[in-house]
């Protein structure tokens, strides 16, 4: 049985976007969330070479529009 290992969120995100099979974007808080979210937060968007910046932007726009329309996103 393997030992349990701990990784930071950033290490896990880096592992995900480094995979050639990953096609998408990761949106995450710039800072670790230690307590309840209040006020404004800064977010980072990461993607790999499978998407260029304009395509990643269009993907985020489609998701934002669906969220505004309250459609379910799968």
C-alpha positions as CSV (number, residue, x, y, z in Angstrom):
1,X,0.0,0.0,0.0
2,X,1.4,3.4,-1.0
3,X,2.1,6.1,1.5
4,X,-0.3,9.1,1.6
5,X,1.3,12.2,0.0
6,X,0.2,15.8,0.4
7,X,0.4,18.3,-2.4
8,X,-0.5,22.0,-2.7
9,X,-3.4,23.1,-4.9
10,X,-0.9,24.7,-7.2
11,X,1.1,21.5,-7.5
12,X,-2.1,19.6,-8.4
13,X,-3.1,22.2,-11.0
14,X,0.4,22.1,-12.5
15,X,0.2,18.3,-12.8
16,X,-3.3,18.5,-14.5
17,X,-2.4,21.2,-17.1
18,X,0.9,19.4,-17.9
19,X,-0.9,16.4,-19.2
20,X,-1.2,16.2,-23.0
21,X,-4.8,14.9,-22.7
22,X,-6.0,17.9,-20.7
23,X,-8.2,20.2,-22.8
24,X,-9.8,23.0,-20.7
25,X,-9.1,25.7,-18.2
26,X,-8.7,25.8,-14.5
27,X,-10.1,28.8,-12.6
28,X,-8.8,29.1,-9.1
29,X,-8.4,31.6,-6.4
30,X,-5.1,33.5,-6.5
31,X,-4.8,33.1,-2.7
32,X,-5.6,30.1,-0.6
33,X,-9.0,30.4,1.0
34,X,-8.6,30.1,4.7
35,X,-11.9,31.5,5.9
36,X,-15.3,32.2,4.5
37,X,-15.2,34.2,1.2
38,X,-16.2,37.8,1.7
39,X,-15.9,40.7,-0.7
40,X,-13.8,40.6,-3.8
41,X,-11.3,37.9,-4.8
42,X,-8.7,37.6,-7.5
43,X,-8.7,34.5,-9.6
44,X,-6.2,32.9,-11.9
45,X,-7.0,31.0,-15.1
46,X,-4.5,28.4,-16.3
47,X,-4.5,26.3,-19.5
48,X,-2.0,24.4,-21.5
49,X,-0.8,24.4,-25.2
50,X,-3.9,22.4,-26.2
51,X,-5.8,25.8,-26.1
52,X,-4.7,29.2,-27.2
53,X,-5.7,32.3,-25.3
54,X,-8.6,33.2,-27.7
55,X,-10.1,29.7,-27.4
56,X,-9.7,29.7,-23.7
57,X,-11.4,33.1,-23.5
58,X,-14.3,31.9,-25.7
59,X,-14.7,28.8,-23.5
60,X,-14.9,30.9,-20.4
61,X,-17.4,33.3,-22.1
62,X,-19.7,30.3,-23.0
63,X,-19.6,29.1,-19.4
64,X,-20.3,32.6,-18.0
65,X,-23.3,32.9,-20.3
66,X,-24.7,29.6,-19.3
67,X,-24.2,30.4,-15.6
68,X,-26.1,33.7,-16.1
69,X,-28.9,31.8,-17.8
70,X,-28.8,29.3,-14.9
71,X,-28.4,26.3,-17.3
72,X,-26.8,23.2,-15.8
73,X,-23.2,22.8,-16.8
74,X,-21.8,19.3,-17.1
